[in-house]
């Protein structure tokens, strides 16, 4: 399996996005410590391994390939906002997901980004996968859209780190911990100036993610630890300033109470952004 993974990574690291597209999907992966020819040139500086500062270029190239296939207009897409959101999420995995809770590098760790286009037609119940909160989000988009079909950009960012709550707590989350306490730990990661790093410049990444999501009228589902949380914002929100209320997440099941799910390793952010609603 390791040989297969290395062969696949070499194909991905070629930098040729056209070769990476499979059915309208582009995957950018990093499996740390098996990169024989150096870091992924699309995600890292080849020499230092630092997260690239020009992810705007990566986003534009990826969107350009996908949008051209669907004959959409790239100018309708807030590429600056999307690039900023993507950089914050992936930089967060670079800082928090490559080491264990003691600060030691994992022998193997995986992180990645997935781009895809998802068309949603009205009526939209069949696209919601049984999730009440997603159905409500689609309804808000349908009310604001001038088109019966809305193309969504799906961005998923995942990692195999210790998870948000464990990282905030500094130790593994015990099964005996009340689920609301785990929720409070995760929500705290999205509040301004919260950080597990000693550097005071850290602590603004996840609030910026929420603010970018708000500006786009986007939807986010977060799976980490025993939690499956959602947050969405209506399109064309006038005031996009960050507010602590923006971090009040909803259980993915649509219930008023936060529920406990089977525990997972790491974290997975799945984001939907409408690609132009027409006039």
C-alpha positions as CSV (number, residue, x, y, z in Angstrom):
1,X,0.0,0.0,0.0
2,X,2.9,2.3,0.8
3,X,4.3,1.8,-2.8
4,X,0.9,2.5,-4.3
5,X,0.6,5.7,-2.2
6,X,4.1,6.9,-3.2
7,X,3.3,6.3,-6.9
8,X,0.0,8.2,-6.5
9,X,1.7,11.1,-4.7
10,X,4.3,11.4,-7.5
11,X,1.5,11.8,-10.0
12,X,-0.1,14.4,-7.8
13,X,3.2,16.3,-7.3
14,X,3.7,16.6,-11.0
15,X,1.9,19.9,-10.8
16,X,-0.3,19.1,-13.8
17,X,-3.8,19.7,-12.5
18,X,-5.3,18.4,-15.8
19,X,-3.9,14.9,-14.9
20,X,-5.3,15.1,-11.4
21,X,-8.9,15.8,-12.3
22,X,-11.1,12.7,-12.0
23,X,-14.8,13.3,-12.6
24,X,-14.7,17.0,-11.7
25,X,-12.6,16.4,-8.5
26,X,-9.0,17.6,-7.8
27,X,-7.2,16.1,-4.8
28,X,-4.0,17.6,-3.3
29,X,-2.5,15.3,-0.7
30,X,0.4,15.3,1.6
31,X,1.5,12.1,3.4
32,X,4.3,13.4,5.7
33,X,7.7,11.7,5.8
34,X,7.3,9.5,2.7
35,X,7.8,12.4,0.2
36,X,10.9,11.0,-1.5
37,X,11.3,13.9,-3.9
38,X,10.5,16.7,-1.4
39,X,7.2,18.3,-0.4
40,X,4.2,18.7,-2.7
41,X,5.2,21.7,-4.9
42,X,1.6,22.9,-5.0
43,X,1.3,23.1,-1.2
44,X,4.8,23.8,0.1
45,X,7.9,25.7,-0.7
46,X,10.1,23.1,-2.2
47,X,13.2,24.0,-0.2
48,X,11.8,24.9,3.3
49,X,8.6,22.8,3.3
50,X,6.6,25.8,4.6
51,X,3.0,26.2,3.4
52,X,3.1,28.3,0.2
53,X,2.1,31.9,0.4
54,X,0.6,31.8,-3.1
55,X,-2.3,29.4,-2.5
56,X,-4.3,32.1,-4.4
57,X,-2.6,30.7,-7.5
58,X,-3.3,27.1,-6.7
59,X,-7.0,28.0,-6.0
60,X,-7.3,30.0,-9.3
61,X,-5.7,27.1,-11.3
62,X,-7.9,24.5,-9.6
63,X,-11.1,26.5,-10.0
64,X,-10.2,27.4,-13.6
65,X,-9.9,23.7,-14.6
66,X,-13.2,22.8,-12.9
67,X,-15.1,25.9,-13.9
68,X,-14.1,25.6,-17.6
69,X,-15.5,22.1,-17.6
70,X,-18.9,23.3,-16.4
71,X,-18.9,26.5,-18.5
72,X,-19.4,28.7,-15.4
73,X,-18.0,32.2,-15.0
74,X,-14.9,32.3,-12.8
75,X,-15.4,36.1,-12.1
76,X,-18.5,35.2,-10.1
77,X,-16.4,33.3,-7.6
78,X,-14.8,35.1,-4.6
79,X,-11.4,33.5,-5.3
80,X,-9.6,35.8,-2.8
81,X,-11.9,34.8,0.0
82,X,-11.7,31.1,-0.9
83,X,-7.9,31.2,-1.1
84,X,-7.7,32.8,2.3
85,X,-10.0,30.3,3.8
86,X,-8.1,27.4,2.3
87,X,-4.7,28.7,3.4
88,X,-5.9,29.1,7.0
89,X,-7.3,25.6,7.2
90,X,-4.3,23.9,5.6
91,X,-1.8,26.0,7.6
92,X,-3.8,24.9,10.7
93,X,-3.0,21.3,9.8
94,X,0.7,22.2,9.2
95,X,0.9,23.5,12.8
96,X,-1.4,21.2,14.7
97,X,-1.6,17.8,12.9
98,X,2.0,16.7,12.2
99,X,2.9,16.1,15.9
100,X,1.3,14.2,18.7
101,X,0.2,15.8,22.0
102,X,3.8,15.6,23.3
103,X,5.1,17.6,20.4
104,X,6.8,14.6,18.7
105,X,6.4,14.2,14.9
106,X,4.2,11.4,13.8
107,X,6.1,8.7,11.9
108,X,3.3,8.9,9.3
109,X,0.6,11.6,9.0
110,X,-1.7,12.5,6.2
111,X,-3.3,15.8,5.3
112,X,-5.0,16.9,2.2
113,X,-7.4,19.2,0.3
114,X,-10.2,18.1,-2.1
115,X,-11.8,20.4,-4.7
116,X,-15.0,19.4,-6.4
117,X,-18.1,20.9,-8.1
118,X,-21.5,19.8,-6.8
119,X,-24.6,20.9,-8.8
120,X,-27.8,21.2,-6.7
121,X,-31.2,21.4,-8.4
122,X,-34.5,22.7,-7.0
123,X,-36.2,20.9,-5.3
124,X,-33.1,20.1,-3.3
125,X,-34.2,17.5,-0.7
126,X,-32.5,14.7,-2.6
127,X,-29.2,16.5,-2.3
128,X,-29.3,16.9,1.5
129,X,-28.4,13.3,2.3
130,X,-31.1,13.3,5.1
131,X,-29.4,16.2,7.0
132,X,-32.0,18.7,8.2
133,X,-29.4,21.5,8.6
134,X,-28.1,21.0,5.0
135,X,-31.6,21.0,3.6
136,X,-32.3,24.3,5.4
137,X,-29.1,25.8,4.0
138,X,-30.0,24.7,0.4
139,X,-33.4,26.3,0.9
140,X,-31.8,29.7,1.8
141,X,-29.7,29.5,-1.3
142,X,-32.6,28.6,-3.5
143,X,-34.5,31.6,-2.2
144,X,-31.6,33.9,-3.2
145,X,-30.7,32.3,-6.5
146,X,-31.9,33.4,-9.9
147,X,-31.2,30.0,-11.3
148,X,-32.9,26.6,-10.7
149,X,-29.5,24.9,-10.5
150,X,-26.7,26.2,-8.2
151,X,-23.1,24.9,-8.6
152,X,-21.3,24.6,-5.3
153,X,-17.6,24.5,-4.8
154,X,-16.9,21.7,-2.2
155,X,-13.6,22.1,-0.4
156,X,-12.6,19.4,2.1
157,X,-9.5,19.8,4.3
158,X,-8.6,16.8,6.4
159,X,-5.8,15.6,8.7
160,X,-4.8,12.7,10.9
161,X,-3.7,14.7,13.9
162,X,-5.0,14.4,17.5
163,X,-8.2,16.4,16.9
164,X,-9.3,19.8,18.0
165,X,-10.5,19.0,21.5
166,X,-7.5,16.9,22.4
167,X,-5.1,19.5,21.1
168,X,-6.9,22.2,23.1
169,X,-6.9,20.0,26.2
170,X,-3.3,18.9,25.8
171,X,-4.2,15.2,26.3
172,X,-6.6,12.6,24.9
173,X,-10.3,13.1,25.4
174,X,-11.7,10.4,27.7
175,X,-14.9,8.7,26.8
176,X,-16.2,9.7,30.2
177,X,-15.9,13.4,29.3
178,X,-19.4,15.0,28.9
179,X,-20.0,15.7,25.2
180,X,-20.9,19.3,25.9
181,X,-17.4,19.8,27.5
182,X,-15.8,18.4,24.3
183,X,-18.0,20.8,22.3
184,X,-16.8,23.8,24.4
185,X,-13.2,22.8,23.8
186,X,-13.8,22.7,20.0
187,X,-15.8,25.9,19.9
188,X,-13.0,27.6,21.9
189,X,-10.6,26.9,19.0
190,X,-12.7,29.2,16.8
191,X,-12.7,32.2,19.2
192,X,-10.3,35.0,18.6
193,X,-6.9,34.8,20.2
194,X,-7.3,31.2,21.3
195,X,-4.2,29.2,20.4
196,X,-2.2,26.2,21.7
197,X,1.0,27.9,20.4
198,X,3.3,30.2,22.4
199,X,3.6,32.6,19.5
200,X,1.1,35.5,20.0
201,X,0.7,35.7,16.2
202,X,-1.2,32.5,16.3
203,X,-4.9,32.3,17.3
204,X,-6.6,34.1,14.4
205,X,-6.7,31.3,11.8
206,X,-10.0,29.6,12.6
207,X,-11.9,32.9,13.2
208,X,-10.8,33.9,9.8
209,X,-12.2,30.7,8.4
210,X,-15.6,31.5,10.0
211,X,-15.4,35.1,8.7
212,X,-14.6,33.9,5.2
213,X,-17.5,31.4,5.3
214,X,-19.8,34.2,6.4
215,X,-18.7,36.4,3.5
216,X,-19.3,33.6,1.0
217,X,-22.7,32.5,2.4
218,X,-21.2,29.1,2.9
219,X,-21.8,25.9,4.8
220,X,-19.4,23.9,6.9
221,X,-19.5,20.5,8.5
222,X,-16.7,19.6,11.0
223,X,-16.0,16.1,12.1
224,X,-13.5,15.7,14.9
225,X,-13.4,13.6,18.0
226,X,-16.9,12.5,19.0
227,X,-18.5,15.6,17.3
228,X,-20.2,16.2,14.0
229,X,-21.0,19.9,13.8
230,X,-22.4,22.2,11.2
231,X,-22.6,25.9,10.6
232,X,-24.0,27.9,7.7
233,X,-24.6,31.5,6.8
234,X,-27.3,32.9,4.4
235,X,-26.1,34.3,1.1
236,X,-25.3,38.0,0.7
237,X,-24.8,38.7,4.4
238,X,-24.3,42.4,4.8
239,X,-22.2,42.5,8.0
240,X,-19.3,40.0,7.6
241,X,-17.4,41.0,10.8
242,X,-16.6,38.1,13.0
243,X,-18.8,37.7,16.0
244,X,-18.6,35.0,18.8
245,X,-22.2,34.0,17.9
246,X,-20.8,32.9,14.5
247,X,-19.1,30.0,16.4
248,X,-22.3,28.5,17.8
249,X,-22.4,25.3,15.9
250,X,-25.4,23.0,15.2
251,X,-25.3,19.2,15.6
252,X,-25.2,17.6,12.2
253,X,-28.4,15.7,13.0
254,X,-30.3,18.9,13.3
255,X,-31.2,18.3,17.0
256,X,-31.1,21.1,19.6
257,X,-28.7,19.2,21.7
258,X,-25.1,18.2,20.8
259,X,-24.9,14.4,20.4
260,X,-22.0,12.0,20.7
261,X,-20.8,10.1,17.6
262,X,-18.3,7.4,17.1
263,X,-14.8,8.9,17.8
264,X,-12.6,9.7,14.8
265,X,-8.9,10.5,14.5
266,X,-7.9,14.0,13.3
267,X,-10.3,16.5,11.8
268,X,-12.2,16.9,8.6
269,X,-13.7,20.2,7.4
270,X,-16.2,20.0,4.5
271,X,-17.2,23.3,3.1
272,X,-19.8,24.3,0.4
273,X,-19.6,27.7,-1.3
274,X,-22.2,28.8,-3.9
275,X,-20.5,29.6,-7.2
276,X,-22.6,32.6,-8.4
277,X,-26.3,33.1,-7.8
278,X,-27.1,35.3,-10.7
279,X,-28.7,38.7,-10.6
